[in-house]
């Protein structure tokens, strides 16, 4: 009787289709992991006066360029960050000092160029007032070859005096932008 029972148990197990026990032979696709060069999760590189910073946020690369101009007390007076969007449009933000007249435009031009971008303050934060900027291709070419991005604005004071002596140095801008383009891909 024991042999008959063993026979039925073994026959039953062997009759079950091997498909029921088969495992999917295809490996389960792992979600793609975004990394930076050499598997880093963040990086900072310096190109003359500009830095390129990248990190991974929510599985995506977030990279930008940064330049800060400081005064004699080593306080940041003007900061500029640059990013690329999905279409490689160069944009960013300037952070300028408090005390400017936000109802008047801020003018940007490279060196002594007559080509001017006019923009305005978007908001103010503890570090200063944030000025969004979008550069067209010809302005990017001027930034690459220029020495200074000059800023012109109006002081929020009686008589509304001009403030024309702020600038962002462009040494290393072109190399930093080239690296940013490579890292964004």
C-alpha positions as CSV (number, residue, x, y, z in Angstrom):
1,X,0.0,0.0,0.0
2,X,2.9,2.3,0.9
3,X,4.4,1.7,-2.5
4,X,1.2,2.5,-4.3
5,X,0.8,5.8,-2.3
6,X,4.4,6.8,-3.2
7,X,3.8,5.9,-6.8
8,X,0.7,8.2,-6.9
9,X,2.5,11.1,-5.2
10,X,5.5,10.8,-7.4
11,X,3.3,10.4,-10.6
12,X,1.3,13.4,-9.5
13,X,4.4,15.6,-9.0
14,X,5.9,14.5,-12.3
15,X,2.6,15.1,-14.2
16,X,2.4,18.7,-13.1
17,X,3.6,20.8,-16.0
18,X,7.2,22.0,-15.7
19,X,5.8,25.4,-16.8
20,X,4.3,25.8,-13.3
21,X,7.7,25.7,-11.8
22,X,9.6,27.5,-14.5
23,X,11.0,30.9,-13.7
24,X,11.2,33.7,-16.2
25,X,14.5,33.3,-17.9
26,X,14.7,37.0,-18.7
27,X,16.3,39.0,-16.0
28,X,14.0,41.5,-14.4
29,X,14.9,44.9,-15.7
30,X,16.4,47.0,-13.0
31,X,15.3,50.7,-13.2
32,X,18.1,52.6,-14.8
33,X,20.3,54.2,-12.3
34,X,21.5,57.7,-13.2
35,X,25.1,58.3,-12.3
36,X,27.7,60.8,-12.9
37,X,31.2,60.1,-14.2
38,X,33.0,57.3,-12.4
39,X,29.7,56.3,-10.6
40,X,29.7,59.4,-8.5
41,X,26.5,60.7,-7.0
42,X,27.7,64.3,-7.0
43,X,30.6,66.3,-8.3
44,X,32.1,69.8,-8.3
45,X,34.6,70.8,-11.0
46,X,36.3,74.2,-11.4
47,X,37.0,75.9,-14.7
48,X,39.0,79.0,-14.0
49,X,36.5,81.2,-12.1
50,X,33.4,79.1,-12.7
51,X,32.3,75.9,-11.0
52,X,30.2,73.1,-12.4
53,X,28.1,71.2,-9.8
54,X,26.1,68.1,-10.4
55,X,24.0,65.8,-8.2
56,X,21.4,63.1,-8.4
57,X,17.9,64.2,-7.3
58,X,14.9,61.9,-7.7
59,X,16.9,59.6,-10.0
60,X,17.8,62.5,-12.4
61,X,21.0,64.4,-13.0
62,X,20.8,68.0,-11.9
63,X,23.7,70.1,-13.0
64,X,24.5,73.8,-13.0
65,X,27.3,76.3,-13.4
66,X,28.0,78.9,-10.6
67,X,30.0,82.1,-10.3
68,X,30.0,84.3,-7.2
69,X,31.5,87.8,-7.1
70,X,32.6,88.9,-3.6
71,X,33.5,92.2,-2.0
72,X,36.5,93.1,0.2
73,X,34.8,91.5,3.2
74,X,34.4,88.2,1.2
75,X,30.6,88.7,1.1
76,X,28.8,87.6,-2.1
77,X,27.6,90.7,-4.0
78,X,26.4,89.0,-7.2
79,X,25.9,85.3,-7.9
80,X,25.0,83.7,-11.2
81,X,24.0,80.2,-11.9
82,X,23.4,78.7,-15.3
83,X,21.4,75.6,-16.4
84,X,20.5,73.9,-19.6
85,X,16.9,72.8,-20.3
86,X,16.0,69.7,-22.3
87,X,16.4,71.7,-25.6
88,X,19.9,73.0,-24.5
89,X,18.5,76.5,-23.9
90,X,20.9,78.3,-21.6
91,X,19.1,80.0,-18.7
92,X,19.7,80.8,-15.1
93,X,19.4,83.2,-12.3
94,X,21.4,86.2,-11.0
95,X,21.2,87.0,-7.3
96,X,21.7,90.8,-6.9
97,X,21.9,92.9,-3.7
98,X,18.9,94.2,-1.8
99,X,18.2,97.9,-2.3
100,X,17.5,97.9,-6.0
101,X,14.4,99.4,-7.5
102,X,12.4,96.2,-8.5
103,X,10.0,98.1,-10.7
104,X,12.8,99.1,-13.1
105,X,14.6,96.6,-15.5
106,X,18.0,95.2,-14.9
107,X,20.1,95.4,-18.0
108,X,22.8,92.8,-18.9
109,X,25.5,93.2,-21.6
110,X,28.9,91.6,-22.2
111,X,31.9,93.9,-22.1
112,X,31.1,97.0,-24.2
113,X,28.6,95.3,-26.5
114,X,25.4,97.2,-27.5
115,X,23.4,93.9,-27.3
116,X,21.4,94.2,-24.1
117,X,19.1,91.8,-22.3
118,X,16.5,93.4,-20.1
119,X,15.0,91.5,-17.3
120,X,13.5,92.1,-13.8
121,X,13.5,90.9,-10.3
122,X,11.3,87.8,-9.7
123,X,11.5,87.6,-6.0
124,X,13.8,88.4,-3.1
125,X,15.2,85.8,-0.7
126,X,17.6,86.1,2.3
127,X,20.6,86.1,-0.1
128,X,19.3,88.9,-2.3
129,X,16.9,89.5,-5.2
130,X,16.6,86.8,-7.8
131,X,16.7,87.8,-11.5
132,X,15.8,85.1,-14.0
133,X,17.6,85.1,-17.3
134,X,17.3,83.3,-20.6
135,X,20.1,83.7,-23.1
136,X,19.7,83.3,-26.9
137,X,22.5,81.7,-28.9
138,X,24.2,85.0,-29.9
139,X,24.3,86.1,-26.3
140,X,25.8,82.8,-25.3
141,X,28.5,83.3,-27.9
142,X,29.2,86.7,-26.5
143,X,29.4,85.2,-23.0
144,X,31.9,82.5,-24.2
145,X,34.2,85.1,-25.7
146,X,33.7,88.0,-23.3
147,X,35.5,89.1,-20.1
148,X,32.6,90.5,-18.0
149,X,28.8,90.4,-17.9
150,X,28.0,93.9,-16.8
151,X,24.8,94.7,-14.9
152,X,23.0,98.0,-14.8
153,X,20.1,98.6,-12.4
154,X,18.5,101.4,-10.4
155,X,19.0,101.9,-6.7
156,X,15.8,102.3,-4.6
157,X,16.8,105.6,-3.1
158,X,15.7,109.2,-3.5
159,X,16.6,110.4,-7.1
160,X,16.8,106.7,-8.2
161,X,20.6,106.7,-8.9
162,X,22.0,104.2,-11.3
163,X,24.1,101.2,-10.2
164,X,26.4,100.3,-13.0
165,X,29.5,98.8,-11.4
166,X,28.3,95.3,-10.8
167,X,29.6,92.5,-13.0
168,X,30.2,88.8,-13.3
169,X,33.6,87.7,-14.6
170,X,33.5,85.3,-17.5
171,X,37.0,83.7,-17.3
172,X,36.3,79.9,-17.7
173,X,32.6,80.4,-18.8
174,X,33.1,78.6,-22.1
175,X,34.9,75.6,-20.7
176,X,32.4,75.3,-17.9
177,X,29.5,75.5,-20.3
178,X,31.1,72.8,-22.5
179,X,31.4,70.5,-19.5
180,X,27.8,71.2,-18.4
181,X,26.6,70.2,-21.9
182,X,28.5,66.9,-21.7
183,X,27.3,66.2,-18.1
184,X,23.6,66.8,-19.0
185,X,23.6,64.1,-21.6
